[in-house]
Amino acid sequence: MASRILHAAVTAGLCALFATACSPTAPATPRLDWKACPEKAEFDCTTVQVPVDWAKPAGPKLDLALIRHRATDAEHRIGALLSLPGGPGTSGVDEILAGHKFSPALEARFDIVSLDPRGVKRSNPIRCDAALAAYQPNLVPEQGGRLDEIRDYAQALAQSCRDFTGPLMEHLDAVSVAKDADAVRAALGADKVSIYSRSYGTMAAQEYAELFPKRIRAMVLDSVDDHSLDGRGFVETQASAAQDSFEEFAGWCARETACALHDRDVHAVFDGIYSRAVAGTLRDPQKPEKRLDPSDLSTAATKRLFHPDWAKLADDLRGLADQPPAEALAPTPMPRPSGQPAPWPGVIACSDWQFDLPDQASWEAEWRRQNAVAPTLRAHFAWAGGSICSGWPIAATNPPHRPNVADAPPILVLSSRHDPSTPHEWAVQVTAQTSGAKMLTYDGWGHSVYERSACTTGAADAYFLGLTMPTATNCPAA
């Protein structure tokens, strides 16, 4: 069933929210009705109504959740800074509620505004069958994984998402989010807006730069996605980036006695753990009755590289390596639908990416290519998304394409040298493809750059505050 916040009625006076131009006689865009957020009264919250399908502005609507942290130096306020969160599935409202996402300098001069993107948390959340959402099919060929079983799962999951979420399932792409962002700009009464985007949020930011270049005051793409890649390029470069970050961890472990695996070959340790995962004898440390599959192992290791948290990764691997021998556990079969909904925004990725994996042989060939570029981790967690999206019955409404940005102001691209999720090479490519863009590289580790050091924060702040691009091309590792 569709969410209660989808409405069929046409709301008068929202012309500026639904189109790029309005007639001179059209009613003005209404002011946003900001109220103290129920979670924290020091922030303001509201909603703005947008079409489910931007091609049908008079059709069903959804209420987009917004949050605002008012400029602390109102007398010198520059304007609004719109923050587009990553994920897919991250709540921008929650990020602001958590506090201090941006420096005091930006909080002083800007109203910091963010949103829960369509399909996320307070903004008509995607809901799918709880049992199916909690399940992950076998993604590893040498463990008996089958593409046809993954596709059966994708079909069942998608049908449940449609049943619980309604027509929004066909309109989750980054182009729609970019148009939502411009609706927010219009509702704020701003001719131009400054935009900060991170990770998956850079997808919508790049689309905004294509669609509304003259409405940008300044834009930062932090840890940017390269949407010009095909499915193969996407998963292989991510796997390679994760392996690169693992090599950095292994080098640290060899140098530092604080590493729990300092006296051991880290690659050999991981290989041994991985072999036990394939055999079904590795246990989840948090749920000993549950086996830890190879894809779970690789994902857990990769996520430790995001911050990065090398010491905890070493502790994790040592604990797994030292597990006592155990009997093999059979794989969990795909569950029957429970009939109960659960939030599952990760499926948004299938709206923006295409993965051409027509049969078992091509799927296994791609797996071997993944293993070749990531010989320790074997694959990136993007492999799960690519495999499932290859059988997703809802066509990608925003397939990969080379960006076409003209008439936009200079855009600042931030990238970490050793990022396990959005590879540095993606930032290089996006910068080269985007007219007037400049890249600043943080010569360190982890995913997301803005808050990494005084150098990275200072460069981005100077750009937002004074529209001054950094003269340097690199910031040293902190």
C-alpha positions in Angstrom: 0.0 0.0 0.0 1.2 3.5 -0.7 2.4 5.7 2.1 -0.1 8.0 3.6 2.0 11.0 2.6 1.4 10.5 -1.0 -1.4 12.9 -2.1 -3.4 13.1 -5.3 -4.6 16.7 -4.9 -2.9 19.5 -6.7 -1.7 22.2 -4.3 -2.1 25.7 -5.6 0.8 28.1 -5.6 3.7 25.5 -6.0 4.5 26.4 -9.6 8.1 27.2 -8.7 8.5 23.9 -7.1 7.3 21.9 -10.1 8.8 23.7 -13.1 11.8 25.7 -14.2 9.7 28.7 -14.9 6.2 30.1 -14.0 4.0 32.5 -15.7 4.0 36.1 -14.3 0.4 35.7 -13.0 1.2 32.5 -11.1 0.9 32.6 -7.3 4.1 33.0 -5.4 5.8 30.0 -3.8 4.5 29.8 -0.2 6.9 30.4 2.7 8.1 27.3 4.5 6.4 26.7 7.8 9.4 26.1 10.0 8.8 24.8 13.5 11.2 23.6 16.3 12.2 20.0 15.5 10.6 17.5 17.9 13.9 15.8 18.5 15.9 19.0 19.2 14.3 22.4 19.5 17.4 24.3 18.6 16.9 23.1 15.0 14.0 24.0 12.7 12.0 21.4 10.8 9.4 21.4 8.1 8.3 19.7 4.9 7.9 20.8 1.3 5.6 19.0 -1.1 7.1 17.7 -4.4 5.7 15.5 -7.2 6.3 11.7 -7.0 6.9 11.9 -10.7 8.4 15.2 -11.9 7.1 14.5 -15.4 3.6 14.7 -14.0 3.7 17.7 -11.6 -0.1 17.6 -11.1 0.0 14.0 -10.0 0.6 12.4 -6.6 2.8 14.2 -4.2 5.1 13.4 -1.3 6.2 15.5 1.6 10.0 16.0 1.7 11.4 16.4 5.3 13.7 19.4 5.8 15.8 20.6 8.6 17.6 24.0 9.2 20.3 25.1 11.5 20.0 28.9 11.4 23.1 31.0 10.8 24.6 32.0 14.2 25.8 35.3 12.8 22.6 36.4 11.2 23.9 39.9 10.5 26.5 38.5 8.1 24.5 35.7 6.8 25.4 34.7 3.2 22.5 32.5 2.4 21.5 28.8 2.5 23.9 25.9 2.3 22.1 22.8 1.2 23.7 19.5 2.3 22.9 16.4 0.2 23.5 13.2 2.2 25.1 10.0 1.0 24.0 6.4 1.2 21.9 5.7 -0.6 19.6 5.9 2.4 21.4 8.4 4.7 19.1 10.8 6.5 20.2 14.4 6.1 17.9 15.4 8.9 19.6 13.0 11.3 23.0 14.3 10.2 22.2 17.8 11.2 20.4 16.7 14.4 23.7 15.0 15.4 25.4 18.4 15.3 28.5 20.0 13.9 28.5 18.5 10.4 30.1 21.7 9.3 32.7 24.1 10.8 31.7 27.0 13.1 32.7 29.3 10.3 30.1 27.9 7.9 27.5 27.6 10.7 27.9 31.3 11.4 27.4 32.5 7.9 24.9 30.1 6.4 21.6 28.6 7.2 22.5 24.9 7.0 19.6 23.1 5.3 19.4 19.4 4.7 16.7 16.8 3.8 15.8 13.2 4.0 15.9 12.4 0.2 12.8 10.8 -1.3 12.4 7.2 -0.1 14.5 7.8 3.0 13.2 7.9 6.6 10.8 10.8 7.0 10.3 11.4 3.2 8.0 8.6 2.2 10.5 5.8 3.2 10.9 2.8 0.9 9.4 -0.1 2.7 9.9 -3.7 1.6 9.0 -7.1 3.2 10.9 -7.3 6.5 12.0 -11.0 6.0 13.2 -10.4 2.5 15.0 -7.1 3.4 16.9 -8.9 6.2 18.0 -11.7 3.8 21.0 -11.7 1.5 21.3 -14.3 -1.2 24.5 -16.3 -1.8 26.8 -14.0 -3.8 29.9 -16.2 -4.0 30.2 -18.6 -7.0 32.7 -20.9 -5.2 30.2 -21.3 -2.4 27.5 -22.4 -4.8 26.0 -19.0 -5.6 23.6 -18.9 -8.5 22.5 -15.9 -10.5 19.1 -17.3 -11.2 18.5 -17.5 -7.4 19.6 -13.9 -6.9 17.2 -12.8 -9.6 14.4 -14.7 -8.0 15.2 -12.9 -4.8 15.4 -9.5 -6.6 12.0 -10.1 -8.2 10.4 -11.0 -4.9 12.0 -8.1 -3.0 11.0 -5.6 -5.7 7.4 -6.8 -5.7 7.2 -6.4 -1.9 8.7 -2.9 -2.2 6.1 -1.9 -4.7 3.3 -3.3 -2.5 4.4 -1.4 0.6 5.8 1.8 -1.0 3.6 2.5 -3.9 4.4 4.5 -7.1 7.5 6.1 -5.6 9.5 3.0 -6.4 9.7 4.1 -10.1 11.0 7.6 -9.2 13.9 7.2 -6.8 16.7 8.3 -9.1 19.3 11.1 -8.6 17.6 13.3 -11.3 14.4 13.3 -9.2 16.4 14.1 -6.1 18.1 17.0 -8.0 14.7 18.4 -8.9 13.6 18.0 -5.3 16.7 20.0 -4.3 15.7 22.8 -6.6 12.2 22.7 -5.1 13.9 23.3 -1.8 15.9 26.2 -3.2 12.7 27.8 -4.6 10.8 27.3 -1.3 13.7 29.0 0.5 13.2 32.0 -1.7 16.8 31.9 -3.0 17.8 32.7 -6.5 21.0 30.7 -6.0 22.1 28.1 -3.5 25.4 26.7 -2.2 25.5 22.9 -2.2 27.6 20.5 -0.3 27.3 16.8 -1.3 29.0 13.7 0.0 29.3 10.2 -1.5 26.0 9.1 -3.1 24.7 12.6 -2.6 27.2 13.7 -5.3 25.0 11.9 -7.8 22.1 14.3 -7.2 24.6 17.2 -7.0 26.0 16.4 -10.4 22.5 16.1 -11.9 21.7 19.5 -10.3 24.7 21.0 -12.1 23.5 19.6 -15.4 19.9 20.8 -14.9 20.2 24.0 -13.0 23.8 25.3 -13.5 22.8 29.0 -13.1 21.1 28.4 -9.8 24.4 27.3 -8.1 26.4 29.8 -6.1 29.0 27.2 -5.0 29.2 23.4 -5.1 31.4 20.8 -3.4 31.5 17.2 -4.5 33.1 15.3 -1.6 34.1 11.7 -2.3 32.4 11.8 -5.7 30.6 9.0 -7.6 31.6 8.7 -11.3 28.3 8.2 -13.0 29.9 7.9 -16.4 31.0 4.3 -15.6 29.2 1.2 -16.8 28.3 -1.5 -14.3 31.5 -3.4 -14.8 33.7 -0.3 -14.4 31.7 0.6 -11.2 32.1 -2.7 -9.3 35.7 -3.3 -10.5 37.1 0.1 -9.6 35.4 -0.1 -6.2 36.9 -3.5 -5.5 40.3 -2.2 -6.5 39.9 0.8 -4.2 39.0 -1.4 -1.3 42.0 -3.6 -1.9 44.2 -0.5 -2.1 42.9 0.6 1.3 43.5 -2.9 2.7 47.1 -2.7 1.5 47.5 0.5 3.4 46.2 -1.2 6.5 48.5 -4.2 6.0 51.5 -1.8 5.7 50.5 -0.1 9.0 50.2 -3.4 10.7 53.7 -4.5 9.6 55.1 -1.2 11.0 53.2 -0.8 14.2 53.5 -3.1 17.2 50.1 -1.8 18.3 48.5 -3.8 15.6 47.0 -7.1 16.9 48.4 -8.9 13.9 51.8 -7.2 13.9 53.7 -10.5 14.1 51.5 -12.2 11.4 51.1 -12.1 7.7 47.9 -10.1 7.4 47.1 -11.3 3.9 47.5 -15.0 4.9 45.4 -14.4 8.0 42.6 -13.0 5.9 42.9 -15.9 3.3 42.5 -18.4 6.1 39.5 -16.7 7.5 38.0 -16.4 4.1 38.5 -20.1 3.4 36.6 -20.9 6.5 33.8 -18.6 5.5 33.5 -20.3 2.1 33.3 -23.7 4.0 30.5 -22.4 6.2 32.5 -22.9 9.4 33.1 -19.2 10.4 30.8 -17.8 13.0 29.4 -14.3 13.4 31.1 -13.0 16.6 27.9 -11.2 17.6 25.6 -14.2 16.8 27.6 -17.4 17.3 24.6 -19.5 16.1 24.9 -17.7 12.7 27.6 -18.4 10.1 29.6 -15.5 8.7 29.6 -15.8 4.9 32.4 -14.6 2.6 30.5 -11.5 1.4 29.8 -10.5 5.1 33.5 -10.9 5.9 34.6 -8.7 3.0 31.9 -6.1 3.8 32.8 -5.9 7.5 36.5 -5.4 6.6 35.8 -2.8 4.0 33.6 -0.8 6.4 36.5 -0.7 9.0 38.5 1.0 6.2 36.0 3.9 5.9 37.2 5.9 8.9 39.7 4.2 8.8 39.9 2.1 12.0 42.9 -0.1 11.4 43.3 -1.1 15.1 39.7 -2.4 15.3 40.1 -4.2 12.0 43.2 -6.0 13.3 41.3 -6.9 16.4 38.4 -8.2 14.4 40.6 -10.3 12.1 42.5 -11.8 15.0 39.3 -12.7 16.8 38.0 -14.5 13.7 41.3 -16.2 13.0 41.4 -17.5 16.6 37.9 -18.9 16.6 37.9 -22.6 17.6 37.0 -25.1 14.9 33.3 -25.4 14.3 30.9 -27.6 12.3 29.8 -26.3 8.9 26.4 -24.6 8.9 24.1 -24.9 5.9 23.3 -21.7 4.1 20.0 -19.9 5.0 17.4 -20.4 2.3 15.4 -17.5 1.0 12.6 -16.8 3.5 8.9 -16.6 2.7 7.6 -13.1 2.8 6.6 -12.1 6.3 3.9 -9.6 5.2 5.4 -7.0 7.5 7.2 -3.9 6.1 10.7 -2.7 7.0 12.7 0.3 5.7 15.1 -0.7 2.9 16.5 2.4 1.1 19.5 0.6 -0.4 17.5 -0.4 -3.4 17.7 3.2 -4.6 21.0 2.3 -6.3 19.1 0.3 -8.8 17.5 3.5 -10.1 20.9 5.0 -11.1 23.1 2.1 -12.2 22.8 -0.7 -14.8 24.6 -4.1 -14.5 24.7 -6.3 -17.6 25.0 -9.8 -16.2 22.7 -11.9 -18.4 23.7 -15.4 -17.3 25.7 -17.5 -14.8 28.8 -17.6 -17.0 29.0 -13.8 -17.3 28.3 -13.4 -13.6 31.2 -15.8 -12.7 33.5 -14.1 -15.2 32.8 -10.7 -13.5 33.5 -12.4 -10.1 36.9 -13.5 -11.4 37.7 -10.0 -12.5 36.7 -8.7 -9.1 39.0 -11.3 -7.5 41.9 -10.2 -9.8 41.8 -6.6 -8.7 41.0 -7.4 -5.1 42.9 -10.7 -4.4 42.5 -10.4 -0.6 39.1 -9.0 -0.1 37.8 -10.7 -3.3 35.1 -8.1 -3.9 33.6 -4.9 -2.7 30.1 -4.8 -1.1 29.0 -3.1 -4.3 29.1 -6.6 -5.7 25.9 -7.4 -3.8 24.2 -4.3 -5.3 25.4 -5.0 -8.8 24.2 -8.7 -8.6 20.8 -7.8 -7.3 20.3 -4.8 -9.5 21.1 -6.9 -12.6 17.8 -8.7 -11.9 15.8 -5.7 -10.7 12.5 -5.6 -12.6 12.3 -1.8 -12.4 14.3 -0.2 -15.1 17.0 2.3 -14.1 15.4 5.7 -14.7 18.8 7.5 -14.6 21.3 5.2 -16.3 25.0 6.1 -16.3 26.1 8.9 -18.6 28.9 11.3 -19.1 28.1 14.6 -17.3 27.1 17.6 -19.5 27.7 20.6 -17.3 27.7 24.1 -18.9 27.4 27.6 -17.4 27.9 26.4 -13.9 30.3 28.2 -11.5 33.6 26.4 -10.7 32.9 23.2 -8.7 35.3 21.9 -6.0 35.9 18.2 -6.0 37.3 16.6 -2.8 38.9 13.2 -2.8 40.9 11.0 -0.5 44.0 9.3 -2.0 43.0 5.9 -0.3 39.2 5.8 -0.3 37.7 2.3 -0.1 34.3 3.3 -1.5 34.6 6.2 -4.0 38.0 5.7 -5.6 40.4 8.5 -6.2 40.3 7.8 -9.9 36.6 8.6 -9.9 37.3 12.1 -8.7 40.1 12.5 -11.3 37.6 11.4 -14.0 34.7 13.6 -12.8 37.0 16.6 -12.5 38.2 16.1 -16.1 34.7 15.7 -17.4 33.2 18.8 -15.6 34.1 22.1 -17.1 35.7 24.5 -14.6 36.0 21.9 -11.8 39.1 21.7 -9.6 40.1 18.8 -7.4 41.7 18.8 -4.0 43.3 15.5 -2.9 43.7 14.5 0.7 46.8 12.4 0.7 45.5 10.1 3.4 42.9 7.4 4.0 39.2 6.9 4.5 35.9 7.9 3.0 34.8 11.6 3.0 37.3 14.5 3.1 35.7 17.7 4.3 36.4 17.2 8.0 39.7 15.3 7.6 42.1 18.1 8.5 42.4 21.8 9.0 43.7 21.9 5.4 40.7 20.2 3.9 38.1 22.0 6.0 39.8 25.3 5.5 39.9 24.9 1.7 36.3 24.1 1.5 35.3 26.8 3.9 37.2 29.5 2.0 35.5 28.4 -1.2 32.0 28.5 0.3 32.6 31.8 2.2 34.5 33.8 -0.4 34.1 31.7 -3.6 37.9 31.3 -3.6 39.2 28.1 -5.1 42.2 26.5 -3.2 45.6 27.2 -4.9 47.0 23.9 -3.6 46.0 20.7 -5.2 46.9 18.5 -2.2 46.4 18.4 1.6 48.8 16.2 3.6 47.6 13.2 5.6 46.7 14.1 9.1 
